[in-house]
Amino acid sequence: QGQLMESGGGLVQPGGSLRLSCAVPGSIPSIYTMAWYRQAPGKQRELVATITSGGSTNYKDSEKGRFTISRDNTKKMVYLQMNSLKPEDTAVYYCNANNNRVYIWGKGTLVTVSS
């Protein structure tokens, strides 16, 4: 299988915005649920947002209203728009594709929120 490829991470000031992108290889069916996870230093990886093939979304409670996940099945891309970023959002963000049996991961992109 091909590799999920994240991009868009970087350094941003508190209150700023970033949009993460995930390129999905053609070998991963569009029916897979897509998700963004993150792992902060010294912490476990946690689920941030999911989007089904039909476009239904779910978010970690603390990110509702700040983060928006979207997907473009034609372009094979998944996005995470992050607004009003806080220092505690600092983490490596991972793109994930799954069908509840098979979980496929990207290598991650680092987001640092700091002044």
TORPA-4810 file (N, C-alpha, C, O; in nm, 3 decimals):
<nodes>
NODE_1_0.083_-0.119_0.000_0.000_0.000_0.000_0.087_0.124_0.000_0.198_0.123_0.052_Q
NODE_2_0.035_0.231_-0.059_0.108_0.355_-0.059_0.104_0.422_0.076_0.036_0.377_0.169_G
NODE_3_0.178_0.530_0.086_0.194_0.599_0.213_0.107_0.723_0.218_0.102_0.800_0.122_Q
NODE_4_0.039_0.742_0.330_-0.027_0.869_0.353_0.082_0.974_0.373_0.183_0.948_0.438_L
NODE_5_0.062_1.092_0.317_0.164_1.195_0.324_0.104_1.325_0.377_0.025_1.391_0.309_M
NODE_6_0.144_1.360_0.499_0.095_1.483_0.559_0.184_1.601_0.521_0.303_1.585_0.492_E
NODE_7_0.125_1.720_0.521_0.200_1.844_0.499_0.124_1.959_0.563_0.007_1.945_0.601_S
NODE_8_0.192_2.072_0.576_0.125_2.192_0.626_0.159_2.230_0.769_0.116_2.334_0.817_G
NODE_9_0.236_2.147_0.836_0.274_2.181_0.972_0.375_2.294_0.975_0.428_2.334_0.872_G
NODE_10_0.401_2.344_1.095_0.498_2.451_1.109_0.480_2.524_1.240_0.409_2.479_1.330_G
NODE_11_0.545_2.637_1.249_0.539_2.721_1.369_0.434_2.829_1.350_0.434_2.900_1.249_L
NODE_12_0.345_2.843_1.446_0.240_2.944_1.438_0.223_3.005_1.576_0.242_2.938_1.678_V
NODE_13_0.186_3.131_1.580_0.163_3.199_1.707_0.028_3.160_1.765_-0.063_3.124_1.691_Q
NODE_14_0.015_3.168_1.896_-0.117_3.144_1.957_-0.223_3.233_1.894_-0.202_3.352_1.869_P
NODE_15_-0.339_3.172_1.868_-0.446_3.244_1.802_-0.444_3.233_1.651_-0.539_3.274_1.584_G
NODE_16_-0.336_3.179_1.597_-0.322_3.167_1.453_-0.391_3.045_1.397_-0.457_2.970_1.469_G
NODE_17_-0.375_3.026_1.266_-0.439_2.916_1.195_-0.340_2.840_1.110_-0.238_2.895_1.067_S
NODE_18_-0.370_2.715_1.088_-0.294_2.631_0.996_-0.392_2.536_0.928_-0.495_2.500_0.985_L
NODE_19_-0.359_2.497_0.806_-0.433_2.392_0.740_-0.339_2.278_0.706_-0.243_2.295_0.631_R
NODE_20_-0.368_2.164_0.764_-0.291_2.044_0.733_-0.355_1.972_0.616_-0.478_1.971_0.600_L
NODE_21_-0.270_1.912_0.535_-0.317_1.835_0.420_-0.263_1.693_0.429_-0.156_1.669_0.484_S
NODE_22_-0.339_1.600_0.374_-0.297_1.461_0.370_-0.326_1.406_0.230_-0.441_1.400_0.187_C
NODE_23_-0.221_1.366_0.162_-0.237_1.305_0.030_-0.259_1.155_0.049_-0.180_1.087_0.114_A
NODE_24_-0.366_1.106_-0.009_-0.406_0.966_0.007_-0.372_0.890_-0.121_-0.422_0.925_-0.227_V
NODE_25_-0.290_0.787_-0.113_-0.256_0.713_-0.235_-0.376_0.641_-0.293_-0.472_0.611_-0.222_P
NODE_26_-0.370_0.615_-0.421_-0.481_0.553_-0.489_-0.513_0.412_-0.441_-0.622_0.361_-0.465_G
NODE_27_-0.417_0.349_-0.373_-0.437_0.213_-0.324_-0.533_0.206_-0.205_-0.580_0.098_-0.169_S
NODE_28_-0.561_0.319_-0.144_-0.653_0.322_-0.029_-0.791_0.359_-0.079_-0.810_0.467_-0.135_I
NODE_29_-0.887_0.271_-0.060_-1.022_0.297_-0.112_-1.086_0.419_-0.049_-1.064_0.449_0.068_P
NODE_30_-1.165_0.489_-0.128_-1.234_0.609_-0.079_-1.337_0.578_0.028_-1.382_0.668_0.098_S
NODE_31_-1.374_0.451_0.042_-1.472_0.414_0.143_-1.412_0.417_0.284_-1.485_0.416_0.382_I
NODE_32_-1.280_0.421_0.293_-1.217_0.424_0.424_-1.252_0.553_0.498_-1.263_0.661_0.438_Y
NODE_33_-1.270_0.540_0.627_-1.281_0.658_0.713_-1.142_0.720_0.725_-1.042_0.650_0.740_T
NODE_34_-1.139_0.852_0.719_-1.013_0.925_0.736_-1.015_0.998_0.869_-1.120_1.039_0.919_M
NODE_35_-0.898_1.014_0.927_-0.890_1.076_1.058_-0.759_1.151_1.075_-0.660_1.126_1.005_A
NODE_36_-0.761_1.241_1.168_-0.639_1.308_1.214_-0.620_1.274_1.362_-0.713_1.285_1.443_W
NODE_37_-0.500_1.232_1.395_-0.459_1.210_1.533_-0.344_1.305_1.563_-0.285_1.364_1.472_Y
NODE_38_-0.314_1.319_1.690_-0.196_1.396_1.726_-0.130_1.335_1.849_-0.195_1.268_1.930_R
NODE_39_-0.002_1.360_1.859_0.073_1.312_1.975_0.164_1.423_2.024_0.259_1.463_1.956_Q
NODE_40_0.133_1.472_2.142_0.216_1.576_2.204_0.334_1.511_2.276_0.327_1.393_2.311_A
NODE_41_0.440_1.585_2.298_0.557_1.530_2.368_0.519_1.469_2.502_0.453_1.534_2.584_P
NODE_42_0.559_1.345_2.524_0.533_1.280_2.650_0.392_1.231_2.671_0.357_1.185_2.779_G
NODE_43_0.309_1.240_2.567_0.170_1.200_2.581_0.134_1.092_2.478_0.207_1.070_2.382_K
NODE_44_0.021_1.027_2.501_-0.026_0.925_2.407_-0.089_0.991_2.286_-0.137_1.105_2.291_Q
NODE_45_-0.088_0.917_2.177_-0.156_0.964_2.057_-0.305_0.971_2.083_-0.362_0.881_2.145_R
NODE_46_-0.368_1.078_2.036_-0.512_1.096_2.059_-0.582_1.132_1.929_-0.525_1.194_1.839_E
NODE_47_-0.708_1.092_1.923_-0.789_1.119_1.807_-0.837_1.264_1.810_-0.886_1.313_1.912_L
NODE_48_-0.822_1.332_1.698_-0.864_1.473_1.689_-0.995_1.485_1.612_-1.087_1.554_1.656_V
NODE_49_-1.003_1.419_1.497_-1.123_1.432_1.414_-1.129_1.316_1.316_-1.027_1.260_1.276_A
NODE_50_-1.252_1.281_1.279_-1.274_1.177_1.179_-1.375_1.224_1.076_-1.457_1.312_1.103_T
NODE_51_-1.366_1.166_0.957_-1.464_1.192_0.853_-1.486_1.064_0.774_-1.390_1.001_0.728_I
NODE_52_-1.612_1.026_0.759_-1.644_0.905_0.686_-1.642_0.931_0.536_-1.628_1.045_0.491_T
NODE_53_-1.656_0.823_0.460_-1.659_0.839_0.315_-1.777_0.924_0.271_-1.772_0.989_0.167_S
NODE_54_-1.884_0.923_0.351_-2.003_1.002_0.318_-1.998_1.145_0.367_-2.087_1.225_0.340_G
NODE_55_-1.891_1.178_0.443_-1.874_1.316_0.487_-1.919_1.343_0.630_-1.915_1.458_0.674_G
NODE_56_-1.961_1.241_0.703_-1.998_1.262_0.844_-1.871_1.283_0.926_-1.772_1.212_0.910_S
NODE_57_-1.877_1.381_1.015_-1.758_1.418_1.092_-1.780_1.403_1.242_-1.892_1.412_1.292_T
NODE_58_-1.671_1.380_1.310_-1.671_1.379_1.457_-1.541_1.442_1.505_-1.437_1.433_1.439_N
NODE_59_-1.549_1.507_1.620_-1.434_1.578_1.674_-1.412_1.548_1.821_-1.506_1.517_1.895_Y
NODE_60_-1.288_1.558_1.861_-1.256_1.559_2.004_-1.328_1.680_2.063_-1.328_1.788_2.005_K
NODE_61_-1.391_1.660_2.178_-1.477_1.764_2.234_-1.407_1.900_2.243_-1.467_2.003_2.212_D
NODE_62_-1.283_1.900_2.284_-1.213_2.027_2.306_-1.180_2.099_2.176_-1.143_2.217_2.178_S
NODE_63_-1.193_2.029_2.063_-1.159_2.091_1.933_-1.282_2.132_1.853_-1.270_2.196_1.749_E
NODE_64_-1.400_2.096_1.903_-1.521_2.135_1.831_-1.529_2.286_1.820_-1.512_2.358_1.919_K
NODE_65_-1.553_2.334_1.701_-1.563_2.477_1.678_-1.432_2.542_1.639_-1.431_2.654_1.586_G
NODE_66_-1.321_2.474_1.664_-1.190_2.529_1.625_-1.130_2.457_1.505_-1.065_2.518_1.420_R
NODE_67_-1.152_2.325_1.500_-1.094_2.244_1.394_-1.203_2.197_1.298_-1.316_2.171_1.340_F
NODE_68_-1.169_2.187_1.171_-1.261_2.135_1.071_-1.189_2.034_0.983_-1.087_2.065_0.921_T
NODE_69_-1.243_1.912_0.978_-1.188_1.810_0.890_-1.271_1.805_0.763_-1.393_1.819_0.767_I
NODE_70_-1.204_1.785_0.651_-1.275_1.774_0.524_-1.197_1.678_0.434_-1.080_1.647_0.460_S
NODE_71_-1.263_1.633_0.328_-1.197_1.543_0.235_-1.246_1.572_0.095_-1.360_1.614_0.073_R
NODE_72_-1.158_1.547_0.000_-1.192_1.559_-0.141_-1.157_1.425_-0.203_-1.041_1.398_-0.234_D
NODE_73_-1.257_1.341_-0.221_-1.233_1.206_-0.271_-1.182_1.206_-0.415_-1.111_1.114_-0.457_N
NODE_74_-1.219_1.309_-0.490_-1.173_1.317_-0.629_-1.022_1.343_-0.634_-0.950_1.282_-0.713_T
NODE_75_-0.977_1.433_-0.549_-0.834_1.467_-0.544_-0.757_1.375_-0.449_-0.635_1.382_-0.442_K
NODE_76_-0.828_1.288_-0.377_-0.765_1.199_-0.280_-0.686_1.280_-0.176_-0.569_1.254_-0.149_K
NODE_77_-0.755_1.378_-0.119_-0.693_1.462_-0.018_-0.783_1.473_0.105_-0.906_1.467_0.094_M
NODE_78_-0.721_1.488_0.220_-0.792_1.512_0.345_-0.727_1.634_0.409_-0.605_1.652_0.401_V
NODE_79_-0.809_1.716_0.472_-0.759_1.840_0.529_-0.801_1.853_0.675_-0.902_1.797_0.718_Y
NODE_80_-0.723_1.928_0.749_-0.760_1.967_0.884_-0.732_2.116_0.898_-0.617_2.159_0.906_L
NODE_81_-0.840_2.194_0.900_-0.828_2.339_0.922_-0.829_2.363_1.072_-0.923_2.323_1.141_Q
NODE_82_-0.726_2.428_1.121_-0.713_2.452_1.265_-0.708_2.603_1.289_-0.620_2.672_1.238_M
NODE_83_-0.803_2.652_1.366_-0.812_2.794_1.398_-0.795_2.815_1.548_-0.806_2.722_1.627_N
NODE_84_-0.767_2.940_1.584_-0.753_2.977_1.726_-0.659_2.881_1.798_-0.691_2.830_1.906_S
NODE_85_-0.546_2.858_1.739_-0.453_2.759_1.794_-0.398_2.802_1.928_-0.376_2.920_1.955_L
NODE_86_-0.375_2.702_2.013_-0.326_2.722_2.148_-0.193_2.648_2.165_-0.166_2.554_2.091_K
NODE_87_-0.112_2.689_2.260_0.014_2.616_2.283_-0.008_2.468_2.308_0.076_2.386_2.271_P
NODE_88_-0.118_2.433_2.370_-0.145_2.292_2.398_-0.183_2.212_2.274_-0.198_2.090_2.281_E
NODE_89_-0.198_2.278_2.161_-0.219_2.208_2.034_-0.087_2.161_1.973_-0.087_2.089_1.873_D
NODE_90_0.023_2.201_2.032_0.154_2.158_1.983_0.166_2.007_1.988_0.149_1.945_2.093_T
NODE_91_0.196_1.947_1.872_0.202_1.802_1.861_0.245_1.764_1.721_0.250_1.847_1.630_A
NODE_92_0.276_1.637_1.705_0.288_1.580_1.572_0.149_1.533_1.531_0.084_1.458_1.605_V
NODE_93_0.104_1.576_1.416_-0.029_1.541_1.366_-0.016_1.432_1.259_0.062_1.444_1.165_Y
NODE_94_-0.095_1.327_1.277_-0.088_1.212_1.188_-0.220_1.195_1.113_-0.328_1.209_1.169_Y
NODE_95_-0.207_1.166_0.987_-0.321_1.129_0.905_-0.341_0.978_0.916_-0.245_0.901_0.922_C
NODE_96_-0.466_0.936_0.918_-0.499_0.794_0.934_-0.612_0.757_0.840_-0.707_0.834_0.820_N
NODE_97_-0.601_0.638_0.783_-0.709_0.581_0.703_-0.744_0.447_0.763_-0.654_0.368_0.793_A
NODE_98_-0.872_0.419_0.781_-0.908_0.291_0.841_-1.045_0.244_0.797_-1.131_0.322_0.756_N
NODE_99_-1.061_0.111_0.808_-1.193_0.050_0.785_-1.233_-0.029_0.909_-1.310_-0.126_0.900_N
NODE_100_-1.183_0.011_1.023_-1.206_-0.052_1.155_-1.133_-0.184_1.170_-1.139_-0.245_1.277_N
NODE_101_-1.066_-0.231_1.067_-0.982_-0.350_1.078_-0.838_-0.317_1.043_-0.745_-0.358_1.112_R
NODE_102_-0.821_-0.243_0.938_-0.690_-0.202_0.890_-0.671_-0.053_0.918_-0.756_0.029_0.883_V
NODE_103_-0.560_-0.021_0.981_-0.528_0.119_1.012_-0.398_0.154_0.941_-0.296_0.087_0.957_Y
NODE_104_-0.403_0.260_0.862_-0.287_0.304_0.784_-0.248_0.443_0.832_-0.333_0.530_0.848_I
NODE_105_-0.118_0.463_0.853_-0.070_0.588_0.911_0.028_0.659_0.818_0.101_0.596_0.741_W
NODE_106_0.029_0.792_0.829_0.135_0.870_0.769_0.247_0.887_0.871_0.238_0.837_0.983_G
NODE_107_0.351_0.959_0.831_0.465_0.979_0.919_0.449_1.100_1.010_0.526_1.117_1.105_K
NODE_108_0.350_1.182_0.982_0.320_1.294_1.070_0.381_1.425_1.025_0.479_1.429_0.951_G
NODE_109_0.321_1.533_1.073_0.373_1.667_1.049_0.366_1.744_1.181_0.267_1.738_1.252_T
NODE_110_0.474_1.815_1.211_0.486_1.881_1.341_0.419_2.018_1.338_0.444_2.100_1.250_L
NODE_111_0.333_2.040_1.436_0.271_2.171_1.457_0.321_2.225_1.589_0.308_2.160_1.693_V
NODE_112_0.378_2.344_1.586_0.426_2.409_1.707_0.355_2.542_1.722_0.363_2.628_1.635_T
NODE_113_0.287_2.558_1.835_0.216_2.682_1.863_0.291_2.754_1.975_0.291_2.711_2.090_V
NODE_114_0.354_2.863_1.938_0.438_2.934_2.035_0.458_3.077_1.990_0.460_3.108_1.871_S
NODE_115_0.474_3.164_2.087_0.504_3.304_2.057_0.655_3.327_2.063_0.701_3.439_2.040_S
</nodes>
